[in-house]
Amino acid sequence: MPPIETQEFQLPPFINRSYRNALGSFPTGVTVVTALSSKQEKLGITVNSFSSVSLDPALVLWSIDCKASCFSDFNEAQYFAVHILDENQRALSNRFASSDHDKFAGLPCTRGDANVPLLPDYSACFQCQVEHRYAGGDHVIIVGRVNAFLDRNKAPLVYYRGDYAKL
């Protein structure tokens, strides 16, 4: 599946803030998506746009901002893993939301499908192969076919109105 070409799309600033605040009223889970770049470098980003798409076939999606520094690498990756974080992983969420270059420093990762880095701890993890990419305004929506998953049945980390929350 070839990477998606994107267009610039922007709302007026006064609409952006109000719109973003309204979206924040919908609580979401927090995930870290990992992949390998074409240079075999580990990639990781905190994402709250994760969602189930289909049970048969097993498909999930997430989206990435076209302005993200790692956008090109994720847009070219053919495999990725989605780690649903547990309620005690705020620091890990913040680590992968930062612009630090070595987000994996000190993390004893294992390797999954196509050598994608798998974090050592999470509530659930889905190993996926890219099925589709769709342009979505200032984001690209990435749909993945789930090849394997593991559910550790831990309470999730939740994001609500710009901050972490508990169920």
C-alpha positions as CSV (number, residue, x, y, z in Angstrom):
1,M,0.0,0.0,0.0
2,P,1.7,3.3,-1.1
3,P,1.8,6.2,1.3
4,I,-0.9,8.9,1.1
5,E,-0.2,12.3,-0.3
6,T,-1.7,15.0,1.9
7,Q,-3.1,18.5,1.5
8,E,-2.9,21.5,3.8
9,F,-6.2,21.9,5.7
10,Q,-6.8,24.3,8.5
11,L,-9.7,25.8,10.5
12,P,-9.6,29.4,11.6
13,P,-7.8,29.7,15.0
14,F,-11.0,30.6,16.9
15,I,-12.8,27.5,15.5
16,N,-9.7,25.3,16.2
17,R,-9.6,25.9,19.9
18,S,-13.4,25.6,20.4
19,Y,-13.6,22.5,18.2
20,R,-10.6,20.9,20.0
21,N,-12.2,21.6,23.4
22,A,-15.5,20.1,22.3
23,L,-13.7,17.0,21.0
24,G,-12.0,16.7,24.4
25,S,-15.4,16.0,26.0
26,F,-15.2,12.5,24.5
27,P,-13.0,10.4,26.8
28,T,-10.5,8.2,24.9
29,G,-8.1,5.5,25.8
30,V,-4.4,6.2,25.3
31,T,-2.1,4.1,23.1
32,V,1.5,4.1,21.9
33,V,1.9,3.0,18.3
34,T,5.3,1.6,17.3
35,A,6.8,0.7,14.0
36,L,10.2,0.6,12.2
37,S,11.3,3.2,9.7
38,S,12.7,2.3,6.3
39,K,16.1,2.7,7.9
40,Q,15.1,0.1,10.6
41,E,15.0,2.8,13.3
42,K,12.4,2.4,16.1
43,L,9.4,4.7,15.9
44,G,6.9,5.5,18.6
45,I,4.1,8.0,19.1
46,T,1.3,8.5,21.7
47,V,-2.1,8.2,20.0
48,N,-5.7,8.5,21.3
49,S,-7.4,8.1,17.9
50,F,-7.3,4.3,18.1
51,S,-10.5,2.5,17.2
52,S,-11.9,-0.9,16.3
53,V,-13.1,-1.1,12.7
54,S,-14.2,-4.7,12.0
55,L,-14.2,-8.1,13.8
56,D,-14.1,-10.1,10.6
57,P,-11.6,-9.4,9.3
58,A,-10.0,-8.0,12.4
59,L,-9.2,-4.4,11.5
60,V,-8.3,-1.4,13.7
61,L,-7.4,2.2,12.8
62,W,-5.5,5.2,14.1
63,S,-4.6,8.5,12.7
64,I,-1.5,10.6,12.6
65,D,-1.1,14.4,12.1
66,C,0.6,15.2,8.8
67,K,2.8,17.7,10.6
68,A,4.1,15.2,13.1
69,S,7.9,14.9,12.9
70,C,7.6,11.1,12.5
71,F,4.8,11.4,9.9
72,S,6.8,10.3,6.8
73,D,8.3,7.3,8.6
74,F,4.9,6.1,9.9
75,N,3.2,6.8,6.6
76,E,5.7,4.5,4.8
77,A,5.7,1.7,7.4
78,Q,3.9,-1.5,6.4
79,Y,3.6,-2.9,10.0
80,F,2.8,-1.4,13.3
81,A,1.8,-2.3,16.9
82,V,-0.8,-0.5,19.0
83,H,-0.2,-0.7,22.8
84,I,-3.2,0.2,24.9
85,L,-1.7,1.8,28.0
86,D,-2.8,0.9,31.5
87,E,-3.8,3.5,34.2
88,N,-0.3,3.5,35.7
89,Q,1.5,4.5,32.4
90,R,1.1,8.2,32.3
91,A,4.9,8.7,32.2
92,L,5.2,6.3,29.2
93,S,2.4,8.2,27.4
94,N,4.2,11.5,28.1
95,R,7.5,10.0,26.9
96,F,6.1,9.0,23.5
97,A,4.2,12.2,23.2
98,S,7.4,14.2,23.5
99,S,9.8,15.2,20.7
100,D,12.7,13.3,22.2
101,H,14.7,11.5,19.6
102,D,15.3,8.3,21.6
103,K,12.0,7.5,23.2
104,F,13.0,3.9,23.6
105,A,16.1,4.5,25.8
106,G,16.1,2.1,28.6
107,L,13.0,0.2,27.5
108,P,13.6,-3.6,27.2
109,C,11.5,-4.0,24.0
110,T,10.9,-7.3,22.2
111,R,10.3,-7.7,18.5
112,G,7.0,-8.5,16.9
113,D,5.8,-8.9,13.3
114,A,8.4,-7.6,10.8
115,N,10.6,-6.7,13.8
116,V,8.3,-4.0,15.0
117,P,9.3,-3.0,18.6
118,L,6.9,-4.2,21.3
119,L,6.9,-2.4,24.6
120,P,7.5,-4.4,27.7
121,D,4.2,-3.4,29.5
122,Y,0.7,-2.5,28.4
123,S,-2.9,-3.5,28.9
124,A,-3.3,-4.9,25.4
125,C,-1.2,-5.0,22.3
126,F,-2.3,-5.5,18.6
127,Q,0.3,-6.3,16.0
128,C,-0.9,-5.1,12.6
129,Q,-0.1,-4.9,8.9
130,V,-1.3,-1.8,7.0
131,E,-4.5,-2.6,5.0
132,H,-5.5,0.9,3.9
133,R,-4.5,4.6,4.3
134,Y,-6.9,7.4,3.8
135,A,-6.3,11.2,3.7
136,G,-8.4,12.8,6.4
137,G,-7.9,16.6,6.4
138,D,-4.7,17.3,8.4
139,H,-4.3,13.6,9.3
140,V,-3.8,10.3,7.6
141,I,-6.0,7.5,8.8
142,I,-4.2,4.2,8.9
143,V,-6.2,0.9,8.9
144,G,-4.4,-2.2,10.0
145,R,-5.2,-5.9,9.8
146,V,-4.6,-7.5,13.2
147,N,-2.2,-10.4,12.9
148,A,-1.8,-11.1,16.6
149,F,-3.0,-9.6,19.9
150,L,-2.4,-10.0,23.6
151,D,-4.9,-8.8,26.3
152,R,-3.5,-8.4,29.9
153,N,-6.8,-7.2,31.2
154,K,-5.6,-4.1,33.0
155,A,-7.5,-0.9,33.7
156,P,-6.9,1.6,30.9
157,L,-5.3,5.0,30.9
158,V,-8.0,7.5,29.9
159,Y,-7.6,11.0,28.4
160,Y,-10.4,13.5,29.0
161,R,-10.6,17.3,28.4
162,G,-6.8,17.7,28.0
163,D,-5.7,15.6,31.0
164,Y,-5.5,12.0,32.2
165,A,-8.5,10.6,34.0
166,K,-9.6,7.3,35.6
167,L,-12.7,5.3,35.0
